Amino acid sequence: MAPRQTTTTALCDRPIADAPEWVHLLPLGQIEARDGRSFVLDNPETVLADFQSGAVDLPVDYEHQKDKHAKERTGPVPAAGWIKALQLRADGIWGRVDWTARARDLIANREYRYLSPSILFNKANRQIVRLKGAGLVHDPALHLTALASQEDDMADDTATDMDGDMPFLTRLAKLLKLDADASEDDILTALQEALDGQQKPDPAKYVPIEALRDMMRDRKASATAARLERAEAKVETALAQGYIIPAMKSWALDLCTSDEASFDAFVSESAPAAYAHLSRALIPSALPGDGKPVQSPEEELICQQLGIAPGELAT
């Protein structure tokens, strides 16, 4: 049997007077799922023998409602029909279905066109070992995915339908970084260790949380110290150049520490320096070559106002 075959049976491709009595349930050989998983049915006699030993009709429901967890159901799960017999043919396993009147009408009116089987398979070799029933579905089962709600007494088997979701245990194993085929005991053990905080992380990948917090605190303290040092230097420069006066120093330091960009903008927008004349030396500290003090225009103006000769202001 070629891979990538759908196991969904088309019940009708055109309007018919009644639902078919015999339906195709499973193909033979390798069955490839759309999501990459595979199943095998190369020993169909096992499935037929299991059906015979059970001696009960298998239910056909709507949208695999019977395989869902009770909490997910919205009410009763009516049967669309009952599989009364199985038959092995050249293209797979067929079933004879005794349909309900409602299901017959839905199928005849093309309100349901596809039948999807519900199976059990062995995890070790992916061999299908049991047919649980089937469900009327709207979407063709081009992939095989396991039900998360199935509970069965086959220790090495996994339940799946052709239109369900990834098994809950498979998803849980993935979250716990276990192999997809991890046993239930392995999954429960890993989960308990995670809950108890006993699962030790890989030291090559993880840093102890306290060490990480200490490192972050040290980096924050270093950054704060560097920012304060840089702010003090900028404020001192601005004070010396006359952009601010001593009374503004505390305000300027707070601004530069908390918002350095705003302080830089204040200084740049204050050019020329508004208070530069307040820090200019009025009395020169150097003498010219002839020994007389060098006077600035301001000094000369002061001397004129005081009525003293030039040079006496420095004596």
C-alpha positions in Angstrom: 0.0 0.0 0.0 1.5 3.3 -1.0 2.2 5.9 1.7 0.2 9.0 2.4 -3.1 7.4 2.0 -6.1 8.8 3.8 -8.0 6.5 6.0 -11.1 8.6 5.7 -14.0 7.0 3.8 -16.0 9.2 1.5 -19.6 8.1 2.1 -21.0 9.9 -0.8 -19.7 12.1 -3.6 -23.2 12.8 -5.1 -26.7 12.7 -3.8 -27.8 9.2 -3.0 -31.1 7.7 -1.9 -29.5 6.0 1.2 -26.3 5.7 3.2 -24.0 2.9 2.1 -24.2 -0.4 4.1 -20.5 -1.2 3.7 -17.8 1.4 4.4 -14.1 1.5 4.0 -12.5 1.8 7.5 -8.8 1.2 7.2 -6.3 0.7 4.4 -3.6 -1.9 4.4 0.2 -1.4 4.8 2.0 1.7 5.8 -0.2 4.7 6.7 1.6 8.1 6.7 0.1 10.9 8.8 0.3 14.5 7.5 2.2 15.5 10.6 4.9 13.0 9.8 3.8 10.1 12.1 3.1 6.7 10.7 1.0 3.7 11.4 1.1 0.1 10.1 -1.7 -2.3 9.3 0.1 -5.4 7.9 -1.7 -7.9 10.2 -5.4 -7.0 9.7 -6.4 -10.4 11.0 -5.5 -9.2 14.5 -8.0 -6.4 14.2 -10.7 -8.8 12.9 -10.0 -11.3 15.7 -10.2 -8.6 18.3 -13.6 -7.5 17.0 -14.9 -11.1 17.0 -13.7 -11.7 20.6 -15.4 -8.5 21.8 -18.7 -9.8 20.5 -20.2 -6.2 20.6 -21.2 -3.8 17.9 -18.8 -0.8 17.5 -20.4 2.7 17.6 -20.2 5.3 14.9 -20.8 8.7 16.4 -20.6 12.3 15.3 -17.2 14.0 15.3 -15.7 11.4 17.6 -17.7 12.7 20.6 -17.4 9.4 22.4 -13.6 9.6 22.5 -13.6 13.0 24.1 -13.3 13.5 27.8 -16.6 13.7 29.7 -15.8 17.4 30.6 -15.5 18.3 27.0 -18.9 16.9 26.0 -21.9 19.2 25.8 -24.5 16.5 26.4 -25.5 13.0 25.3 -23.4 11.3 22.6 -25.9 9.8 20.1 -24.8 7.0 17.8 -25.1 7.6 14.1 -24.9 3.8 13.5 -23.4 0.5 14.6 -20.6 -1.5 13.0 -22.1 -5.0 12.9 -19.4 -6.8 11.0 -15.9 -6.4 9.6 -14.6 -7.8 6.3 -11.1 -8.0 5.0 -10.8 -7.0 1.3 -7.9 -6.3 -1.1 -7.8 -2.6 -0.2 -8.3 -2.9 3.6 -10.9 -3.5 6.3 -14.5 -2.7 5.5 -17.4 -2.6 8.0 -21.1 -3.2 7.7 -22.9 -0.3 9.4 -26.5 -0.3 10.6 -27.3 3.4 10.3 -29.8 5.4 12.3 -32.6 7.1 10.4 -31.1 10.5 11.3 -27.7 9.5 10.0 -29.1 8.1 6.8 -30.8 11.5 6.1 -27.6 13.5 6.9 -25.5 11.3 4.6 -28.1 11.2 1.8 -28.3 15.0 2.0 -24.5 15.3 1.9 -24.5 17.0 5.4 -21.9 14.4 6.3 -19.7 12.9 3.7 -16.7 11.3 5.5 -16.2 8.5 8.0 -13.1 8.5 10.2 -12.0 5.4 12.2 -10.9 5.4 15.8 -8.1 3.0 16.6 -5.6 1.6 19.1 -2.0 1.1 18.0 1.1 -0.3 19.7 3.7 2.4 20.4 6.6 0.2 19.9 6.0 -0.7 16.3 3.0 1.6 15.4 1.0 -1.5 14.5 -2.8 -1.0 14.6 -4.3 -3.6 16.9 -7.9 -2.6 17.4 -10.7 -0.8 15.8 -12.7 1.1 18.4 -15.3 2.5 16.2 -15.7 5.5 13.9 -17.1 9.0 13.6 -18.9 11.0 11.0 -16.8 14.0 10.2 -16.8 17.0 7.9 -13.1 17.2 7.2 -11.2 14.4 5.5 -8.7 12.8 7.8 -5.6 13.4 5.9 -3.6 13.1 9.1 -3.7 10.7 12.0 -3.4 12.2 15.4 -4.0 10.7 18.8 -6.8 11.5 21.3 -5.7 13.0 24.6 -8.8 11.8 26.4 -8.5 8.1 25.7 -8.0 5.8 28.6 -7.6 2.1 27.9 -6.2 -1.0 29.6 -3.5 -1.8 27.0 -0.3 -0.8 28.7 1.8 -0.5 25.5 -1.0 0.9 23.3 -2.0 4.5 22.4 -5.5 5.4 21.3 -6.0 7.7 18.3 -8.7 8.9 16.0 -8.1 10.3 12.6 -9.2 13.8 13.3 -8.2 14.4 17.0 -5.4 16.3 18.7 -1.9 15.3 19.8 -2.1 13.0 22.8 -1.9 14.8 26.1 1.0 12.6 27.4 2.9 13.3 24.2 2.5 17.0 24.6 3.5 16.7 28.3 6.6 14.6 27.4 7.6 17.3 24.9 7.2 20.1 27.5 9.3 18.1 29.9 11.9 17.6 27.2 11.4 13.8 27.1 11.2 11.5 24.1 7.8 11.4 22.4 7.5 7.7 23.2 8.4 8.2 26.9 6.4 5.9 29.2 3.7 7.2 31.5 5.9 6.4 34.5 8.8 8.4 33.1 6.5 11.4 32.4 5.0 11.3 35.9 8.4 11.0 37.5 9.8 14.0 35.5 6.7 16.0 36.3 6.9 15.3 40.0 10.6 16.3 40.0 9.8 19.5 38.3 7.0 20.3 40.8 9.2 19.4 43.7 12.0 21.6 42.5 14.3 18.6 42.4 15.1 18.8 38.7 18.7 20.2 38.5 19.3 22.4 35.5 22.3 22.0 33.2 25.0 24.3 34.7 26.3 24.9 31.2 23.0 26.4 30.2 21.6 28.0 33.4 23.0 30.4 36.0 21.8 30.2 39.6 19.1 32.8 40.2 20.9 34.3 43.2 24.2 34.7 41.3 22.3 36.3 38.5 20.6 38.8 40.9 24.0 39.6 42.5 25.5 40.2 39.1 22.6 42.5 38.1 22.9 44.4 41.3 26.6 44.9 40.9 26.2 46.1 37.3 23.4 48.5 38.3 25.6 49.9 41.1 28.6 50.3 38.8 26.4 52.0 36.2 24.9 54.4 38.8 28.4 55.3 40.1 29.7 56.0 36.6 26.6 58.1 35.7 27.0 60.2 38.9 30.7 60.7 38.2 30.0 61.8 34.7 27.3 64.1 35.9 29.6 65.8 38.5 32.2 66.4 35.8 29.7 67.9 33.4 28.2 70.2 36.1 31.7 71.4 37.2 32.6 72.2 33.6 29.3 74.0 33.1 29.9 76.0 36.3 33.4 77.0 35.3 32.3 78.1 31.8 29.5 80.2 33.2 26.5 78.2 31.9 25.2 77.9 35.5 25.9 79.7 38.8 26.8 78.1 42.1 23.2 78.4 43.3 22.1 76.2 40.4 24.7 73.5 41.0 22.5 71.1 43.1 19.6 71.4 40.6 22.0 70.8 37.7 23.5 67.7 39.3 20.1 66.2 39.9 19.0 66.9 36.3 22.2 65.6 34.8 22.1 62.4 36.9 18.4 61.6 36.2 18.3 62.9 32.6 21.7 63.6 31.1 20.3 64.4 27.7 18.1 67.2 29.1 21.1 68.7 30.9 23.2 68.6 27.7 20.3 70.2 25.8 20.1 73.0 28.5 23.9 73.7 28.2 23.9 73.7 24.4 20.9 76.0 24.2 22.5 78.5 26.6 25.4 79.5 24.3 26.9 81.9 24.8 27.3 81.2 28.5 24.8 83.4 30.3 26.9 83.8 33.5 30.4 83.7 32.1 31.1 87.3 33.1 30.6 86.4 36.7 33.5 84.0 36.8 35.9 86.4 34.9 38.8 87.7 36.9 38.6 91.5 37.4 42.0 91.9 39.0 44.8 90.5 36.7 47.3 88.2 38.1 50.0 89.1 35.7 52.0 92.3 35.0 53.0 93.6 31.6 56.6 94.0 30.5 56.9 97.5 32.0 55.7 96.4 35.4 52.3 98.0 35.3 49.2 96.0 35.9 47.1 95.1 32.9 43.6 96.5 33.2 40.5 95.3 31.5 37.8 97.6 30.3 35.8 96.8 33.3 38.7 97.8 35.6 39.2 101.1 33.8 35.5 101.8 34.2 35.7 101.1 38.0 38.7 103.4 38.3 37.0 106.2 36.6 33.9 105.9 38.8 36.1 105.8 42.0 38.3 108.7 40.8 41.5 106.8 41.1 44.4 106.5 38.8 44.8 103.4 36.6 46.8 100.8 38.4 45.8 101.9 41.9 43.0 99.3 41.9 45.5 96.5 42.1 47.5 98.0 44.9 
